[in-house]
């Protein structure tokens, strides 16, 4: 298939710059044989006792840094952790950086300079080695970094984003973008799901900034996904397998949870524990092994995530759903509204 097959026109005013408050007051489009306009608080009634929600417990770190290489301003966005001190990054202006360059981020008379050395370049990606490592690097990021809002949000991150851009499930630091489907949940909504008899279990996928990279090839088969680190515990795998064996449905909260589940899914429909990198790229024709329902936001035109939801619910159904959402003034992208997709298996 061609990348152009996944294009659609989106008016700029549909892009949400801020989240709805409270979170569970956002709109919800249920996508099945018919489309239903609901709100997020309606979710418990759409699920069944015995269903299992799988959530991504990654926590976003302050992954955007401002520094200088001499007189040149440099913006660093961390992408993927490579070691105690090393990260793959998208750094601007990348063309002007070369191995051996030092980027000064902060000067602290007590702690010393916080800086990064360019150690390699690969296309758009710049590999940096920081002057601090491990816990000290995390502390420096929290002192000097800011929330890495997506590029389609034009404003700079403010203090409100420190809370708004984290899900209620956030526990394990390492993501440089939020698993945004989880942003709709509140303690009150979770309590209602508990009362409904819907269980939940965490998995981890540390979302990378590559999730926002455009697909630049004409044929989607030529696109290479950036890899991300993820983990499924033995306990989480057992919960999924027990639910499926009992006839319950697996509800993935977000495309990130879905990608790690499908990475570790076996041919027989059972789930294996997993720890490592995944670069799974799901496009129409893929046969899903684990996930029955997908809770997700509305995604960018020609993006790998729109390709994924088309694979899950069907290309024509998703075209109709997105046209309905645009006509109905749904709010798109990270701070936007939600959808609940029922799986449509390829014939």
C-alpha positions as CSV (number, residue, x, y, z in Angstrom):
1,X,0.0,0.0,0.0
2,X,1.0,3.6,-0.5
3,X,1.5,6.2,2.1
4,X,-0.9,8.4,0.2
5,X,-3.7,5.9,0.9
6,X,-3.6,7.0,4.6
7,X,-3.9,10.8,3.9
8,X,-6.8,12.9,4.9
9,X,-7.5,16.6,5.3
10,X,-7.5,17.9,8.9
11,X,-8.4,21.5,9.6
12,X,-5.8,23.0,11.9
13,X,-8.4,24.1,14.4
14,X,-9.1,20.4,15.2
15,X,-5.7,20.0,16.8
16,X,-6.0,20.2,20.6
17,X,-3.5,22.5,22.3
18,X,-4.8,21.7,25.8
19,X,-6.6,18.8,27.4
20,X,-10.3,18.8,28.4
21,X,-10.9,19.2,32.2
22,X,-11.7,16.9,33.8
23,X,-10.0,14.3,31.7
24,X,-12.9,11.9,31.5
25,X,-15.2,14.6,30.1
26,X,-13.6,14.3,26.7
27,X,-15.7,13.0,23.8
28,X,-15.6,9.4,22.8
29,X,-16.3,7.9,19.4
30,X,-17.2,4.2,19.4
31,X,-16.2,2.6,16.1
32,X,-18.0,-0.7,15.3
33,X,-20.4,-1.6,12.6
34,X,-22.0,1.7,13.5
35,X,-20.5,4.9,14.9
36,X,-21.7,6.2,18.3
37,X,-20.9,9.6,19.8
38,X,-20.3,9.3,23.6
39,X,-18.1,10.7,26.3
40,X,-15.2,9.0,28.0
41,X,-17.2,8.4,31.2
42,X,-19.4,6.0,29.1
43,X,-16.5,3.5,28.9
44,X,-17.6,1.2,31.7
45,X,-20.9,0.5,30.1
46,X,-19.1,-0.4,26.8
47,X,-17.1,-3.1,28.5
48,X,-18.1,-6.4,30.1
49,X,-17.3,-8.0,33.5
50,X,-14.3,-10.2,32.9
51,X,-12.7,-7.9,30.3
52,X,-9.1,-7.0,30.9
53,X,-7.6,-3.5,30.3
54,X,-3.9,-3.5,29.5
55,X,-2.3,-0.1,30.3
56,X,1.1,1.3,29.6
57,X,2.8,2.4,32.9
58,X,5.6,4.3,31.3
59,X,6.4,7.8,32.7
60,X,7.4,10.7,30.6
61,X,10.7,12.3,31.5
62,X,11.6,16.0,30.8
63,X,13.3,15.0,27.6
64,X,13.6,18.4,25.8
65,X,16.8,20.4,26.6
66,X,18.1,23.7,25.4
67,X,21.9,24.1,25.0
68,X,24.6,25.9,23.1
69,X,27.5,24.8,21.0
70,X,29.5,28.0,21.2
71,X,27.2,30.7,19.9
72,X,24.8,28.3,18.2
73,X,21.6,27.5,20.1
74,X,20.8,23.7,20.1
75,X,17.5,22.1,21.0
76,X,17.8,18.4,22.1
77,X,15.0,15.9,22.2
78,X,15.9,12.6,23.8
79,X,14.7,9.7,21.7
80,X,16.0,6.4,23.1
81,X,18.3,5.5,26.0
82,X,21.4,3.6,24.8
83,X,23.4,3.4,28.1
84,X,24.0,5.0,31.4
85,X,25.2,8.3,29.8
86,X,24.3,7.9,26.2
87,X,21.0,8.7,24.3
88,X,19.9,8.7,20.7
89,X,18.4,12.2,20.1
90,X,16.9,14.5,17.6
91,X,19.0,17.6,17.9
92,X,18.5,20.9,16.0
93,X,20.4,22.1,14.0
94,X,21.6,18.6,13.4
95,X,23.4,19.4,10.2
96,X,25.7,21.8,12.0
97,X,26.7,19.3,14.7
98,X,29.6,16.9,14.3
99,X,31.3,14.3,16.4
100,X,33.4,15.8,19.2
101,X,31.2,18.9,19.5
102,X,30.3,19.8,23.1
103,X,26.8,21.2,23.8
104,X,26.6,23.1,27.1
105,X,23.2,22.8,28.7
106,X,23.7,24.4,32.1
107,X,26.4,25.8,34.3
108,X,26.2,25.2,38.1
109,X,29.0,26.4,40.3
110,X,28.2,23.7,42.9
111,X,27.5,20.8,40.6
112,X,29.6,21.7,37.6
113,X,28.6,22.0,34.0
114,X,25.9,19.8,32.6
115,X,26.8,19.1,29.0
116,X,26.7,16.5,26.2
117,X,29.2,15.4,23.6
118,X,28.2,14.5,20.1
119,X,29.7,11.0,19.5
120,X,27.9,9.9,16.3
121,X,25.4,11.0,13.7
122,X,23.1,8.8,11.6
123,X,20.7,10.7,9.4
124,X,18.4,12.8,11.6
125,X,19.6,11.0,14.7
126,X,22.4,12.5,16.9
127,X,24.0,10.3,19.5
128,X,25.0,12.1,22.6
129,X,27.1,11.2,25.7
130,X,26.1,13.3,28.7
131,X,28.4,14.5,31.5
132,X,26.2,12.8,34.0
133,X,24.9,9.3,34.0
134,X,22.3,7.0,35.7
135,X,20.4,8.7,38.6
136,X,22.5,11.8,38.3
137,X,21.4,12.2,34.6
138,X,17.8,11.8,35.6
139,X,18.2,14.5,38.3
140,X,19.8,16.8,35.8
141,X,16.9,16.3,33.3
142,X,14.4,17.1,36.0
143,X,16.3,20.3,36.8
144,X,17.0,21.5,33.3
145,X,14.7,19.7,30.9
146,X,11.0,20.3,30.0
147,X,8.1,18.2,28.8
148,X,8.6,17.1,25.2
149,X,5.2,18.2,23.8
150,X,4.6,16.9,20.3
151,X,5.7,19.1,17.4
152,X,2.1,19.8,16.3
153,X,1.5,21.7,19.6
154,X,3.1,25.0,18.7
155,X,3.3,26.5,22.2
156,X,6.1,25.8,24.7
157,X,5.4,23.4,27.5
158,X,4.3,25.1,30.7
159,X,4.0,24.1,34.4
160,X,0.5,22.6,33.7
161,X,1.9,20.1,31.2
162,X,4.0,18.5,33.9
163,X,0.8,16.9,35.2
164,X,-1.3,17.0,32.0
165,X,1.2,15.1,29.9
166,X,1.4,12.1,32.4
167,X,-1.2,9.4,32.7
168,X,-2.6,8.1,36.0
169,X,-0.8,4.9,35.3
170,X,2.7,6.5,35.0
171,X,5.2,4.7,37.1
172,X,8.4,3.7,35.2
173,X,10.5,6.6,33.9
174,X,11.8,6.4,30.4
175,X,9.3,7.7,27.8
176,X,9.9,10.8,25.8
177,X,6.3,11.0,24.6
178,X,3.1,10.2,26.5
179,X,1.0,7.1,25.8
180,X,-1.8,9.6,25.2
181,X,-4.8,7.2,25.2
182,X,-4.1,6.9,29.0
183,X,-4.5,10.6,29.5
184,X,-8.3,10.3,29.6
185,X,-8.4,8.2,32.8
186,X,-9.2,9.6,36.3
187,X,-9.5,7.9,39.7
188,X,-13.3,8.2,39.4
189,X,-13.3,6.4,36.0
190,X,-11.0,3.7,37.3
191,X,-13.3,3.1,40.3
192,X,-16.3,2.8,37.9
193,X,-14.4,0.2,35.8
194,X,-13.5,-1.7,39.0
195,X,-17.2,-1.7,39.9
196,X,-18.1,-3.0,36.5
197,X,-15.7,-6.0,37.0
198,X,-13.2,-4.9,34.4
199,X,-9.6,-5.7,35.6
200,X,-6.5,-4.0,34.4
201,X,-2.8,-4.9,34.2
202,X,0.3,-2.8,33.3
203,X,2.9,-3.4,30.7
204,X,5.7,-1.0,29.7
205,X,6.7,0.6,26.4
206,X,9.0,3.6,26.7
207,X,7.6,5.7,23.9
208,X,10.2,7.3,21.7
209,X,10.1,10.6,19.8
210,X,10.2,8.6,16.6
211,X,6.4,8.1,17.1
212,X,6.1,11.6,15.6
213,X,8.4,11.2,12.6
214,X,6.6,11.4,9.2
215,X,6.6,8.5,6.8
216,X,8.7,9.8,4.0
217,X,8.5,6.8,1.6
218,X,5.9,6.3,-1.1
219,X,5.4,2.6,-0.3
220,X,4.8,1.8,3.3
221,X,6.7,-1.5,3.0
222,X,9.9,0.6,2.7
223,X,9.3,2.4,6.0
224,X,11.6,1.6,8.9
225,X,10.3,2.0,12.4
226,X,12.4,3.3,15.3
227,X,12.7,0.7,18.0
228,X,11.5,1.2,21.5
229,X,12.1,-0.7,24.8
230,X,9.3,-2.6,26.4
231,X,8.5,-5.2,29.0
232,X,5.7,-7.6,29.8
233,X,6.0,-9.3,33.2
234,X,5.1,-13.0,33.7
235,X,2.2,-11.8,35.9
236,X,0.8,-9.6,33.1
237,X,1.2,-12.3,30.5
238,X,-0.6,-14.8,32.8
239,X,-3.5,-12.3,33.4
240,X,-3.9,-11.9,29.6
241,X,-3.8,-15.6,29.0
242,X,-6.3,-16.4,31.8
243,X,-8.7,-13.7,30.5
244,X,-8.6,-15.1,27.0
245,X,-9.1,-18.6,28.2
246,X,-12.1,-17.5,30.2
247,X,-13.7,-15.8,27.2
248,X,-12.9,-12.2,28.3
249,X,-11.7,-9.6,26.0
250,X,-8.3,-7.8,25.9
251,X,-8.8,-4.0,25.8
252,X,-5.5,-2.2,24.9
253,X,-5.3,1.3,26.3
254,X,-3.4,2.8,23.5
255,X,-1.4,1.8,20.4
256,X,1.8,1.6,22.6
257,X,0.3,-1.1,24.8
258,X,-1.0,-2.9,21.7
259,X,2.4,-2.8,20.0
260,X,4.1,-4.5,22.9
261,X,1.3,-7.1,23.3
262,X,1.4,-8.0,19.6
263,X,5.2,-8.2,19.7
264,X,5.0,-10.9,22.3
265,X,1.9,-12.6,21.1
266,X,2.3,-16.2,20.0
267,X,0.7,-17.8,16.9
268,X,-1.7,-19.7,19.2
269,X,-3.1,-16.5,20.6
270,X,-1.3,-16.7,24.0
271,X,1.0,-14.0,25.3
272,X,4.6,-14.6,26.4
273,X,6.6,-12.5,28.9
274,X,8.9,-10.1,27.1
275,X,11.7,-7.7,27.8
276,X,13.6,-5.9,25.0
277,X,13.3,-3.7,21.9
278,X,10.4,-3.8,19.5
279,X,10.1,-2.1,16.1
280,X,6.9,-3.8,15.1
281,X,5.1,-2.0,12.3
282,X,1.4,-2.9,12.0
283,X,-0.3,-2.2,8.7
284,X,-3.5,-3.4,7.0
285,X,-3.5,-7.2,6.5
286,X,-1.9,-7.9,9.9
287,X,-3.7,-10.6,11.9
288,X,-3.9,-9.5,15.5
289,X,-3.1,-12.2,18.1
290,X,-4.0,-10.6,21.4
291,X,-6.0,-7.4,21.3
292,X,-9.8,-7.4,20.9
293,X,-10.6,-3.7,21.6
294,X,-8.4,-0.6,21.2
295,X,-8.8,2.6,23.1
296,X,-6.9,5.3,21.3
297,X,-6.8,9.0,20.3
298,X,-7.2,10.4,16.8
299,X,-3.9,10.2,14.8
300,X,-2.0,12.2,12.2
301,X,-2.6,11.8,8.5
302,X,-0.1,9.4,6.8
303,X,1.2,8.3,10.2
304,X,2.2,4.8,11.3
305,X,-0.4,5.1,14.0
306,X,-3.2,5.8,11.5
307,X,-2.0,2.8,9.5
308,X,-2.2,0.7,12.7
309,X,-5.8,1.7,13.5
310,X,-6.8,1.0,9.9
311,X,-5.2,-2.4,10.3
312,X,-7.2,-3.0,13.5
313,X,-10.7,-1.7,12.5
314,X,-10.5,-1.7,8.7
315,X,-9.4,1.0,6.3
316,X,-12.9,2.0,5.0
317,X,-14.3,2.0,8.5
318,X,-11.6,4.2,9.9
319,X,-11.9,6.6,6.9
320,X,-15.6,6.9,7.7
321,X,-14.8,7.3,11.4
322,X,-12.3,10.1,10.9
323,X,-14.5,11.9,8.4
324,X,-17.3,11.7,11.1
325,X,-14.9,13.0,13.8
326,X,-13.7,15.9,11.6
327,X,-17.3,16.9,10.7
328,X,-18.3,16.6,14.3
329,X,-15.6,18.8,15.6
330,X,-13.8,16.1,17.6
331,X,-10.4,17.2,19.0
332,X,-7.4,15.5,17.5
333,X,-4.0,14.2,18.7
334,X,-2.3,14.0,22.1
335,X,-4.6,16.3,24.1
336,X,-7.7,15.4,22.0
337,X,-10.7,13.1,22.2
338,X,-10.8,9.3,22.4
339,X,-12.1,6.4,20.3
340,X,-12.9,2.8,21.1
341,X,-12.3,0.5,18.2
342,X,-13.7,-2.9,17.7
343,X,-11.4,-5.2,15.8
344,X,-12.3,-6.2,12.2
345,X,-10.3,-9.3,11.2
346,X,-9.1,-9.3,7.5
347,X,-11.0,-11.8,5.3
